[in-house]
Amino acid sequence: MKLNIQLTISNILILLFLISCDKQERNCTDFKTGKFEFSQEIDGKKQTSTFERTEKLQIETFNGKTDTASVRWVNDCEFILQKLHPKNMQEKKAISMKILSTKDKTYIFEYSFVGEAKKQQGTVTKID
């Protein structure tokens, strides 16, 4: 019985060590400002947008059209985007963005309309 308890405690310690080693990098402040590129697949085609973000604004170009949104940081890794010149009701909805992990010049994030449970993920690359 004593041997079983020792093995169990050893297994738990090894498991805790492995979990702590797998901690994802999250240097969100490196991505608060700069020029970025975001690619996603839409209707089977890779679509790319570029954007520049300051502490308070994000200016995005997609398919030759430029749009501006205000940026409100909730904390170092989360912010809210709100289009400044929405053209319809859908564009009036604010978007919640959360940086999940960072590595070198990229970050993985999740986003959703504020108040909605359905979240999507994407990867952004810093280009400047």
C-alpha positions, 0 to 999 in steps of 0.5 A: 500500500505504501508503495502504491501511494508513493507511485501515485504521488510521483505520478502526480508530481510528474504530471504537474511538472509536465503541465507547467512546462507546457505554458504558452507564451503570452507577450501581448504588449508586443502586439498592442501597436504596429502593422499586421497581416491576417489571413483566413479562408473564405468560401474556399479561398485564402483572403488576406487583410492588413491593418495598422493598430495604435493604442486607440485606433485600428485601420484595416484594408481588405479587398481594396477597402479601408475601414477604421475602428476604435480600440479599447483595451480591457487588459494587456491581452483583450480589447474591443473593436468598434467600427467608427463608420458602420454601414449597417446594423451588423457593422455596429456590433462591437467585436471582442478580441482576446490574444490567447498565445504569442510566439515570435511575430505571431499571435493566436486570438479568439474573437466574437461579437460582444455578448455572443457565445460563438467564438472564432480563432485566427492567427495574426502576423506582425509585419513591422 
